[in-house]
Amino acid sequence: MPEPLETMVAEILRLVRCESPSDDLAAVARSADAVSELGTTRLGAAPERIVIDGRTHLRWRFPGEPRILVLGHHDTVWPVGSLAELPARADAETVAGPGSFDMKAGLVIAFHALGRLTDLAGITVLVTGDEEPGSSTSRALIEDEARASVAALVLEAAGPGGALKVARKGVSRYEVAVLGRASHAGLDPEQGVNATLELAHQVQAVALLGDHDAGTTVTPTRTSSGTTTNTVPAQASFSVDVRALTAAEQERVHAGMLALRPRIAGARVAVDGGVNRSPLAADSSAELFRRAQTVAARLALPPLAGSSVGGASDGNFTAGVGTPTLDGLGAVGGGAHAADEHVLIAELEPRVRLLAGLIEDLRATPPARSAAQNPTASAPITVPSP
């Protein structure tokens, strides 16, 4: 294995071995230390460390124009201790371990690509620490940097076969709370208002908001109900995950959530949530994707494919404020969030070359910005009993 490639593999393993589950603030801070040290070595400058509500983000900002945002995250979905069962490891073909594909290898690719440029004028590198749970503390940072940039290049993992991600569904998230009235399940169940039964009605009503033909999924997920086995439950709740290709579909589902009404007399329903990320539409990435294909051909890299995916990323935010955005520029591999998460070593060097070449192309001829989208506002909704 050539020495630069050995270095990249070692750096990926180092970041993977520094576990960083999003909800463990101390672990994310330790991961930020490791990413900071690696980035400082490759970029020749230390980052600004930004801590918001205990969550640690890193930003390198180099003066100059045009502004180009290179975006990634260092948090993962894997709890501390996952390495005991799924150790970070490498063989002749792959680097594997929790968070390797999503997306610590992408950070290494970014640092190596930027390290090959003659200078870093106009580049902002933003590495956030809360992408997996929805970027609640980093969203404003991301959007502000995107507004100042002519392009956002997102180092999330590639699609199948190395495809760039040219469109992503938007995400909405909701929490539905059901309030009933407790009573003894054996002595006087009729005196209670069963929150579990009301929850069952609401779960079915919410699931019917999906539209397969429109590509909209509305999925009730986590549920909670009751206190003891002999008590009519007074409280219940469930979470809802919504994925949609268009803002219009997000708005339709949002209206449907507002329209939820209790089915059982005496029950109450409260809905909290709304749009988390607006869709990354194909027209937001079209020009950058064409440029990436041209760069790949010029560098004698394999032809690039584009894919539309259901998962969202921080690229949804950059596209939402009107910044041309190209996603999936990170590692080629598979198994995101799964036990077989891995990165293909042979694809690391080509991704470094592609990213460096694309940045140089964008510097030479900056793209025009698109019109900003306007995501549906989210706000708590309380649905009273009839």
N, C-alpha and C positions, 0 to 999 in steps of 0.2 A: 504494500500500500504506500503510495507517495507520501512524503512527509507532511505537506499541507493537509492532506486528507486524514492522516493519522491525528493531526492536531485538532481538526474539526470533530472527529469522533470522540477524542478525549474531552473536548469542551462540552459536547452534548452530554456525555456521561456525568461530567461534573455537575451540570445544571440539574439533571434528572435526580442525582443523588442528594441534592438539596431540596427536600420535599416542600411543597408549597400549596397546600389546600387553601382555597379562597377564604374559608371561615376561620382559619387559624392565623391570626394577625402576626404573631411572633414568627411563625414559619414563613409567612410571606415576607416579613422584614429580613429574615436570614437569606431568603432567596434573592431579594433585592440586592443584598450585599454581594452575592456571587455574580449576579448579572452585571452589577456596577463595575466590579473588578474586571470582568471579561471585556465589557464594552470600553472601559477606560484603556485597556491594553490595545484594543484594535482601533479605536477612534482617536487616541492620543489626548483625550480630555475626559474629565470626570463629569458625571451627570448631575443635574439638579435633582435632589431627592424631595419628593412631594408626598406628604403624609396627610390624608384626609380621613377623618373618623377612624384613625388607626390603620388605614390601608395604605400601603407603600407603593408609589409609582415613581418611575424614573424618566427624566427628559434630558436629552442632549439637543441643544439648539445652536446651530452654527449660523452666524450672520451672512446675509447675502440674498440675492434674488436669482431666479424664481424660487419660491418656497416649495419644498416637496416634503410631505409627511410620510415617514416610514413607521408603521404601526404594528405593535404586537403586545402580547401579555405574558406574564411569567407565573400566574397562578394556575392551578390545576384542580381537577375534581377528585384527586386521590388523597385520602387521609394519611396523616403521618403514620408510619408503620407499614405502608403498602409494600415498601421495598423488601420486607422480610419474606413475602410470598412471591413478589415479582421483582427480583433484583435488576438493577441497571446492568446491561451486558452488551457485548458486541462480538460478532463473529466476522467472517470474511465478507458477508453480504449485508448484514443488518445491524442497526443499533436499536436496542429495545429497552423498555422500562416505562413506568408510569409518567405520563406527560412528555415523553420523547417526541411523539408525532404532533401532539396538541399541547403546546407548540414550542417546546424549548429548542428543538432543532431549527425552527424558523428564526429564532433569535441569533443563533450561531451563523446561519446563512446570511442574515442581514449584516451582522458585524463584519464578516469576511468580505461581503460584497462592497460595503462602504470603505473598508480598509484598502480596497484596490483603486479607489478613485484618486485622481490627482489632487483633489481638494474636496472639502465637505461644505463649501459655501452654499447656503440656502437650505441645508438639510436639517430637518427635525426628526429625531428618533424618540418616539414615545412608547414606553413599555409599562403597561398598567398591571395592577395587582388584583383586579376584581372583575375580570371579563366573564368568567364562568357563571357567576350568579346574576349577571345583568348590568355590570358597570355603573352601579349607582353613584359611586364617588368619583369615577373617572370620566363620566359622560361629558361634563362641561369642559374638561381639559381637552378631550378628543375633538369636540365640536369647535372649540375656539381655535385649536391648531389647524383643523380642516378648513375653517373659513379663511384663514390666512394663507392657504396653500393652493397651488394650481393642480395638485394631484395627491391622492392618498394611495399608498402601496401597502397592502395588508399581508403580513407574513404568516397568516394562518395556513394550516396544512393544505396541500393540494387535493384535488378530487381524484377519482380513480384514474390510473394511468398518467398522473401528473397534470390533469386538467386544471386550468385556472378557473376560479369561481366567478362567473360573470353576472350571476344574479343570485340573490338570497331572499327567502321569504321573510316577511316581517313577523315579529313576535309580539303577542299580547299576553299578559299574565293576570290572573284574577284569583282572589280568595273569596270563597262564598261561605258565610257563616249563617247557621240556622239556630234560632233560639226557640225553645219550647218551654215545657214546665215539668219539673220532676214530680214523680209520685212513686209509691211502692208498687213494683211490678206484680206482686201477688195479692196484696190487700186491696188496692184501689187503683188499678191501671187506668181506669176510665177518668180519673181525676187529673191525669197527666196529659201533656201535649208532646208526642213522641218526636223528638228532633231527628232521630235516625230515619223514621218513615218519611219525614219531610225532606231530608237529605236525598233519599232515594228518588223522590219526585223531581227534585232540582237537578240531580245528576243526569237523569234522562232528558230533561228539557234542555240542558246545556249541550249535551252530545248531539242533539238534533240541529244545533246551529251550524254544524259542519256542512261543507258543500264539496263533494268529491270532484264534480265537474269543474269547479272553479279553483281546485287545488287548495281549498281551505280545510284545515283540520282543527277541530275543537275537542280537546282531550281532557276529561276529568282525570286527575292523577291522584295525588296523596289525599287520603281521607282520615278523619278522626271523629269519634262519636262516643258518647256515654262515659259513665264513671264506674259503676259496679254492675254485676250481672243481674241484680234484683231491683234495679232502679230504672224507671222510664227516663230515658236520657233527655236532659234539658238543653244540651248544646251539642252541635255537630258542625263540622266544617269540611270543605274540600278545596283543592287547588285546581286551576284550569290552565292548560297550555294551549294557546291559539297560534297557528302558523298560517299566513296568507300571502299570496303573491302580489296583492294590490292594496293600496291604502283604502280604497272603496270597500273591499271585503273586511278589512279591519274595522272600519266604521260600522258596517252592517252588523258584525258580531258584537261590537260594543253596544249598539242599540239594543240588540237582543239580550245582552246581559242586564241592561237597565230595565228591560221589560219583564224580568223574572218576578213572579208573584207567588206567595205561599199557596199551597193547595189544601192544607189542613187548618181548620179554624183554630185561632189562637197562636199559630206559629208566626214567626217573623224571619225575614231573610235580609241579610246585609251583604252587599257586594263591594269589594275593594279592589282597585286595580285599573288596568287599561293598557294602552300601547306602551311596550317597552322599547321596541325598535321598529321603525318603519321599513318597508321592503327596500332592498338594494335592487333597483330595477336594471334591466339589461342596458337601457340607454345611458345609465351612469357609467358603465364600464366599456361601452362599445369602442370608443376611440382608443383607450388605453390597451384594450385587448388586441386591436388591429396593430398597434405599435409593437406590442410584445411579440406578436407573430412575425412581424418584419425583423425585429431584433434577433429573434431565434433563428430565422433563416440566414441572416447575415453572419451569425456566429456558428453556422453549421450545426445547430442543435436540432433535435427532432421537432417536427411540426407540433404546434400547441393546439390542444382542444380546449373548449370552454364548457362549463357545466353550470346548471341551475340547481341549487340545493335547498333543502328545507331548513337546515340549521342557520342560525344568525350569527353575526360577529360584530365587532366594533366598526367594520366597514359599512354596516347599515347606517350608523350615525354619520359617518363622513359623507356618504352619498345623500343622506337626508338633508344636509345643509348645502347641497348643491356642488360638492367637490367631486370631480371625476375620480372614480375609485376602482381599483383592480385588486381582487382578493385571491387567496389561494396561491400566493407566490412562495410559500414556505416549502416544507419538506414533502417529499414523495414517499408514500408508505401506506400504512393503514392501521386499523384497530383503535381509532380515537375513543377514549373512555372505556376501553375494553382490555381484557387480560393479554391480548396479543398485540398491543400497541407497539409499533415499530417504524423505523425509518430505513429506506434503502440507501446504503452508503454510495452506490454508484451514481445516484442522482444528486448528491450534495454539490459537487463541483459544477455541474450544468446549471443548477439553480442560482449559485453564486454569480456565474457569468451572465445569466439572464437578467438578474436584478441590477447588477452593475451597468449592463448595457442599456437597460430600460431607463435608468436614472439619467445617464448621459444623453440619451435621446430626448428625454423630457426637458432637460436643461437647454438643449439646442433649440427646441421649438416647443415652448410651453403650450399645453392644451387650453382651450377655452372652458370656463366654468359653465355649469348647467344651472337652470333655475332651481332654487331650493324647494324641497318638498315641505309640507306642513303636516307632521304626524298628528293623529288624533290626541287631544289632551286626555290625560288620565286623572281621575279624581274618585274619591270614595263615593259610593252610591248606597243609600239606604232605602230598601224596598219595604214599605210598611205593610202590615196585614190589612186585608180588605175590610 
